[in-house]
Amino acid sequence: MKLSVVIPVYNEKGTVATIVDRVEGVAGVDKEIIIVDDGSTDGTRDVLKEIAANRSHVKVILKEANCGKGASLREGETM
């Protein structure tokens, strides 16, 4: 079974790596993690690029403008 998780983030530099680690900690399923950055300005994008570079099952979408959580979830679902 494959589990796809969409995580919308906005200015989550200090927490996004922990969130990804917790999702990865779920045992017994193949995982795809889609993180949608909703125009962060605090360095979250740099953290996401580092995470994605080291984990092939993590996909990152970087949006230029903040459009809200709902829009980010919908965009992640289209991946």
Buried (B, 14 or more C-beta within 10 A) or exposed (E): EEEBBBBBBBBBBEEBBEBBEEBBEEEEEEBBBBBBBBBBEEEBBEBBEEBBEEEEEBBBBBBEEBBEEEBBBBBBEEE
